[in-house]
């Protein structure tokens, strides 16, 4: 399939068109090549396979998955789409675009659906069939690295490593205000419906620690790296907001929308995971994040 790039994602711009034609036009390949991709199961429409003759609705998300990376290679594939980054010892890492759920839910399309197509039987791994082997999750509007397991043993071991805080995670975030020096935020958190907030007496306390490193500053924004070994829901988002630097685009914990035409939600990207054995899996920030960065930089 030399006519198609290793991984692609795009939205359907008009309805009523056969899927093989949509794919062929988007990738610049022939209809026969598009049908081969469809037969291979590498093309997902809102997270699910579909027939070549079907007509996806307007604005449906089409993902053309990359071939799996060689086992243990650690090679990073193209960012900005669901694709396999790395595989080894019953674990795999994928990249997740912003706007796509991690696990299956009420909305169509998820990373779990992608995994179910690529790895038959993976829905039986783990504690919940909706996860399809996912060891952890990212918020819908956060992009970046996700880990999944293809065996029950790998799932159990990975979950234990997360619980024991031996997995390190790094994020890139575009935040409001000037972050002038490194800081560590150790505020203990608690859940309040769909948010996490500083814990109070009587709360189920969730210890959390986030390290913040400034990478670049503009007049009213900063690019920072956030690192953590804990895994509280919304931890990075809440901690940055509590430090006075909410993530741009995160309307749940701040008020500043992302630049128009970039990302609809928070400008947060899970860029790196380091496993207990030292294996590091990284993926570059996707185009929507970089576009927002460029627009902010132009406003210096």
C-alpha positions in Angstrom: 0.0 0.0 0.0 2.6 2.5 -1.0 0.0 5.0 -2.1 -1.3 5.4 1.5 0.6 6.9 4.3 1.2 4.7 7.4 -1.7 6.3 9.3 -4.3 8.8 8.5 -7.5 10.3 10.0 -10.0 12.7 8.5 -13.6 13.8 8.7 -16.2 13.0 6.0 -17.1 16.3 4.3 -20.2 15.2 2.5 -22.7 12.4 3.1 -24.1 9.9 0.6 -20.7 8.8 -0.9 -19.5 5.2 -0.9 -16.8 4.6 1.8 -14.3 3.2 -0.7 -14.6 6.4 -2.7 -14.2 8.5 0.4 -11.1 6.7 1.4 -9.6 6.7 -2.1 -10.1 10.5 -2.5 -8.8 11.3 1.0 -5.6 9.2 0.6 -5.0 9.9 -3.1 -5.1 6.2 -4.0 -7.2 4.1 -6.3 -10.6 2.5 -5.4 -9.0 -1.0 -5.5 -6.3 0.1 -3.0 -9.0 1.6 -0.8 -11.0 -1.6 -0.8 -7.9 -3.6 0.2 -7.5 -1.3 3.2 -11.2 -1.9 4.1 -10.9 -5.7 3.7 -7.8 -5.6 6.0 -9.8 -4.1 8.8 -7.5 -1.1 9.0 -10.3 1.5 8.2 -12.6 2.5 11.0 -15.7 4.7 10.7 -16.4 6.3 14.1 -14.4 3.5 15.7 -16.0 0.6 13.8 -15.4 -1.3 10.5 -17.8 -0.7 7.6 -18.4 -2.1 4.2 -16.9 -0.5 1.1 -20.4 0.2 -0.3 -21.6 1.9 2.9 -22.0 5.6 2.9 -20.6 7.2 6.1 -22.5 10.3 7.4 -21.1 13.8 7.1 -18.5 14.6 9.8 -17.9 10.9 10.6 -14.3 10.2 11.8 -12.4 7.9 9.4 -9.3 6.3 10.8 -6.9 4.4 8.6 -4.7 2.6 11.1 -1.0 2.0 10.7 0.4 -1.5 10.7 1.6 -2.6 14.1 5.1 -1.6 15.1 7.6 -4.5 15.4 7.5 -6.1 18.8 9.8 -4.3 21.3 10.9 -1.7 18.7 9.5 1.4 20.6 9.1 3.1 17.2 6.8 6.0 17.2 4.3 6.1 14.3 2.5 9.2 13.0 0.6 11.3 15.7 -2.8 12.6 15.2 -4.6 9.3 14.6 -5.2 6.1 16.5 -2.2 4.0 15.7 0.0 1.5 17.3 3.2 3.0 18.8 4.8 0.0 20.4 4.3 -3.7 21.4 6.0 -6.0 23.8 5.4 -8.7 26.5 1.6 -8.6 26.2 1.4 -4.7 26.3 0.9 -2.2 23.6 0.8 1.5 23.3 -1.4 3.5 21.0 -1.7 7.2 20.2 -5.2 8.7 20.8 -6.4 11.9 19.0 -8.3 14.5 20.8 -12.0 14.2 20.5 -12.1 10.4 20.8 -13.1 8.5 23.9 -10.8 6.0 25.4 -13.3 3.3 26.3 -16.6 2.3 24.8 -19.6 4.4 25.9 -22.8 5.8 24.6 -21.2 7.8 21.8 -19.9 6.0 18.7 -16.2 5.6 18.3 -13.4 5.0 20.8 -9.9 3.7 21.2 -11.4 0.5 22.7 -13.3 0.0 19.4 -10.1 0.3 17.5 -8.4 -2.2 19.7 -11.3 -4.7 19.4 -10.9 -4.6 15.6 -7.1 -4.9 15.6 -6.9 -7.5 18.4 -9.8 -10.0 18.4 -10.5 -11.2 21.9 -9.0 -8.2 23.7 -12.5 -7.3 25.1 -12.0 -10.4 27.4 -8.9 -8.9 28.9 -9.3 -6.7 32.0 -12.1 -5.9 34.4 -14.5 -4.3 32.0 -15.4 -5.3 28.4 -15.8 -1.6 27.6 -12.0 -1.1 28.1 -10.8 -3.7 25.6 -7.6 -4.2 27.5 -7.0 -0.5 28.3 -4.9 -0.2 31.4 -5.7 3.5 32.0 -7.7 6.3 30.2 -7.3 9.7 28.8 -10.0 12.3 28.7 -11.9 12.6 25.4 -10.2 15.9 24.5 -6.7 14.9 25.6 -4.4 13.4 23.0 -1.5 11.1 23.4 -0.1 7.8 24.6 -2.4 5.1 26.0 -1.4 1.6 27.3 -3.4 -1.6 26.7 -2.8 -5.2 27.5 -3.5 -8.2 25.2 -3.2 -10.8 28.0 -4.7 -11.0 31.5 -1.3 -11.4 33.1 0.0 -8.2 31.4 -3.1 -6.3 32.4 -2.8 -7.4 36.0 0.9 -6.5 36.1 0.4 -3.1 34.5 -2.5 -2.2 36.8 -0.3 -3.1 39.8 2.5 -0.9 38.4 0.1 2.1 38.1 -1.2 1.5 41.6 2.4 1.3 43.0 3.3 4.5 41.1 6.1 2.9 39.1 4.8 4.2 35.8 5.8 7.8 35.0 3.7 9.9 32.7 4.6 13.2 31.0 2.2 15.7 29.4 2.6 18.8 27.3 0.1 21.6 28.2 -0.5 25.1 26.9 -1.6 27.1 29.9 -2.7 30.6 30.8 -0.1 33.0 32.3 3.6 33.0 32.6 5.1 29.9 34.4 8.5 31.2 35.3 10.0 28.4 37.3 9.6 24.7 38.1 7.0 23.9 40.7 5.5 20.8 42.4 1.8 20.7 43.2 0.9 18.3 46.0 -2.7 19.2 46.7 -4.7 16.2 47.7 -7.8 15.9 45.6 -11.4 14.6 45.9 -14.1 13.9 43.4 -17.2 16.2 43.2 -19.5 14.8 40.5 -17.7 15.5 37.2 -14.8 17.5 38.7 -11.9 17.0 41.2 -11.3 19.6 43.8 -9.1 20.1 46.9 -10.0 17.5 49.5 -11.9 18.5 52.6 -12.6 16.8 55.9 -14.8 13.7 55.3 -13.8 13.3 51.6 -12.3 10.2 50.2 -8.8 11.7 49.8 -6.8 11.2 46.6 -3.1 11.9 47.1 -1.7 13.5 44.0 1.6 15.1 43.0 2.4 16.9 39.7 5.7 18.4 38.7 5.6 21.4 36.3 8.5 22.5 34.1 8.2 25.6 32.0 9.4 25.1 28.4 8.3 28.3 26.7 6.5 31.6 27.6 4.5 34.1 25.7 2.8 37.3 26.8 -0.2 35.5 28.4 0.6 31.8 28.0 3.2 29.2 28.7 4.1 25.8 27.3 4.8 23.4 30.2 5.7 19.8 30.8 3.7 18.1 33.6 5.0 14.9 35.1 3.2 12.5 37.5 3.3 9.0 38.9 -0.2 9.2 40.5 -3.3 8.7 38.4 -6.2 10.8 39.8 -8.8 11.7 37.2 -8.2 15.2 35.8 -5.2 15.5 38.0 -3.1 17.6 35.7 -6.0 19.8 34.7 -7.1 20.5 38.3 -3.6 21.0 39.7 -2.6 23.5 37.0 -5.9 25.4 37.6 -5.2 25.5 41.3 -1.7 26.9 40.6 -3.3 29.7 38.7 -2.4 28.3 35.3 -5.5 26.6 33.9 -5.0 24.7 30.6 -6.1 26.7 27.6 -9.3 25.2 26.1 -10.3 23.6 29.4 -13.6 25.2 30.2 -14.3 22.8 33.1 -11.3 24.2 35.1 -10.8 27.6 33.4 -12.4 30.1 31.1 -10.1 30.5 28.1 -11.1 28.7 24.9 -8.5 27.3 22.6 -7.7 29.4 19.5 -10.4 29.0 16.8 -9.8 26.3 14.3 -7.5 24.2 16.5 -8.9 22.0 19.3 -12.3 22.1 20.8 -11.1 21.1 24.3 -8.1 21.3 26.6 -4.7 21.7 25.0 -3.2 18.8 26.9 -1.1 16.0 25.2 0.1 12.8 26.9 3.5 12.8 25.3 5.5 10.1 27.2 5.1 7.0 29.4 8.0 5.3 31.0 7.4 1.7 32.2 8.9 0.2 35.3 11.6 -1.5 33.2 12.7 1.8 31.8 10.9 1.4 28.4 9.9 4.9 27.2 7.1 5.4 24.6 6.7 8.9 23.2 4.6 10.6 20.6 4.8 14.1 19.3 2.0 16.6 19.8 -0.6 16.4 17.0 -1.4 19.1 14.5 -4.3 20.6 16.4 -2.0 21.2 19.4 0.8 22.6 17.3 -1.6 24.9 15.4 -2.8 26.3 18.7 0.9 26.7 19.9 1.7 28.6 16.6 -1.2 30.9 16.9 -0.4 31.8 20.5 3.3 32.3 19.6 2.2 34.7 16.9 0.5 36.9 19.6 3.6 37.5 21.6 
